[in-house]
């Protein structure tokens, strides 16, 4: 016990010899303080370089370099790129058993308008609702309203469709670069649930795929 208390007080027991700082002071005398400060600075710099160059968050950056220019981030194991469907610029897909999810991006051209975008998009979304109702049996609107997608203005429609034992959940978001623009994208998330309750692993995959959907950003600057 006494040896332990002595070690706590001096950090190094006498029988183990002088500490590093003591050796530096003996060898370099008055310059020891500067040598210690320099050594500390080197260690701090090395740690900073290590942090700056360490592997990232494990996400792959998808860059769409032709107009409209945008990026998406996705985990390249659970979520995979797929061949885009008709009218799609990008399609990402994840699957676990009968649980299926997709994130797609389509080019969008809004009609001419005056004033704020918020006055046009509700009218546009009504047309989108009619198209979805024709496509998806049992289509029902859940909510709709203004949305911001990483600072870009937009309007979002949440819906569901299908029978209770094979429910499809969807989010369609119309996004433009800035208020007043006509060019933008239709960002879509679709999730078709299995005929059973989601497991913890299912829910984790859902969250990972929804993060891909939320990562959309105009330009090539990685979030």
N, C-alpha and C positions, 0 to 999 in steps of 0.2 A: 504493500500500500504506500509506504514512504517513497519507494522508487517511482511509483506512478505519480504521486503528488509532485515529486521533484521534476519529473519529465514534463508535467503540465506547466510548471513554473518556468522552466528554461527551454522547453521544447525538445532539447537533445541532452541526454544524460552525459555527465562528464567522461564516463569511461568510453563513450563512443567518439570522443575527440571533438575538436572545435567545429563550429558550424561553418557553412559557406561564407556568410558575411564576415565572420571572424577571420577566416583565412584571407579574404580579400583585404581586410583592414591591415593584417600583418604584412601582406605582400606589397601593398601599394600605399600604405600610410595615409597621408592627408587626401590623396586622390580617391580613396576607397568610396566615399559618398557618391562621387561622380560616376565611378565605375558601376556601382549598384543601380544608380538611376538609369544609366545607359542600358544595363542588362534588362532592367524592368521594361524600358521602352521597346527594346527588341522583342521581348516576349509578347507585349501588348500588340505590336505591329504584326507579329506572326499569327496571333489569334485573329486579328482583323482580316488578314489575308485568307486565313482558313475559312472564316465565316463567309467572306465574299465569294470564295470559289467553291464552296461545298455544293453538293448536288442540290437541286431545287426541291420543289414541293412534290415531285413525282408526276407532274402534269405535262402533257404534250401540248404544244401550241399549234393550232391549225390556223394558217394564214391564207386568207382569200385575197389575192393581190390584184385582181382585176375588179373593176367597179361592179358593185359597191365593195370597197376595201374593208375587211373586218377580221377579227380574230375570235377564236373560241379556245378554251382550255378543257382538256379531257384526260382522264386516267387511261392510258393506252392498253390496259389489261381488261378491266371490266367493261369499258366503252370502246367500241371499234368504229372505224370509218366504213361506210357502206356506199355502194354505187348510188348516186343521186337519182331520184325518181323524176318523172316528167315535170319540168318547170322548177326543179330544185337546184340550188347552187351547192349545197352541202347536205349530207345526211350522216348522222352518227347514231349508232344502235347499241343497245345493251339488252341482254336476255338472261333469264334464269328460269329454266323449266318453261312454263306457260306464261310467266311474267315477261312482258315485252315492252320496251320503251324506245322511242326515237326522238331525236332533236334534228329539226330540219330548218333550213334557211332558204327563202324564196325571194327573188327580186320583186320589188313593189314600185308601181308608178301610180301616184295619186292624181286625181283630176285637178285641174286648176282651181284655186280657191283664194279668197281674200280673208284677211284677218288672221286669227289664231288657228293653229292646227286643231285645238281642242273643239272647235266648232264643226270641223269636217269629220273627224274620226268617228264619232258616234254614228253618223250617217253611213260611213263606210262599213263599220262593224255590223250594222243591220243587214247589209248585203252579204257580209261574210256569214252571218247566222243562217241566212236562207240557203247559202251554198252548203254549209255544214249539215243542215237539216236534210237536204237532199242526198247527201253522201252517207250519213250515219243514222241507221235506224235507232229510234228511241232517243234522239238528240234532245237535250235540255240545257238551257243556259243556267249557270250557277251564279256568276257575278260578271260585271264588266265595269270598266272605269279607266281613268288616266293612269299611266305608268311611266316610270323613269327606268331606263335600262342603261346603267353606268353613265348617267348624265344626259343620255339622249332621250328626247321626248317620245312618247308613244301612247298607245291605248291597248288595253288588255281585255281579252274575253276568256273566261273560264267556263268549261262545259263538261257534260258527261253524256254517255250514250251506251247503248247495248243493254242486254239483260243483266239482272243483278248478279248472276253467277259468272259473268264474263264482262265486267264493267270496263268501259274505256273512259279515261279521264284525259282531258285536253286543255291546253293553254295556247291560245293564239295571241301574239303580240305584234302589233303594227308599230314599227320603229323608223323614225327618220333622223337624219344627222342633226338638224336644228329646225326650230319652228320657222315655217315659211318654205321649207324644202318640199319637193314633190317626190323625189327619189328616196327610196328606203328599202326596208325588207319586211317580210312576214316571217317572224320567228315562231316556230311551232314546237310544242312539247306534247307527245302522245304517250299514254301509259295504258296498256291493256292488262288487267289483273287476271290471275288464275282463278279457277272456281273453288277457291279456298282462302282462308285468312293468310295474310302475308306473314312470313317468318321474320326473325331478326335479320337474317342474311338478305332476304328480299328487301326489307326496309332500308338496309345499308346501301344496296344497289340503287334503289329509288333516289335516295338522297344524293348519291354520287352523280347520277344522271341529271338530276335537277340543278345541281351546281354547274354542270356543263351548260345548261340552258341559260342560267343566270350570268354566266361568264361572258356572254356576247358583248363585244365592244367594237365600235367603228375605229378604223385605223389599224396600225400594226404595232402599237405600243402594248407590250405585255402588261396585264394588270398586276 
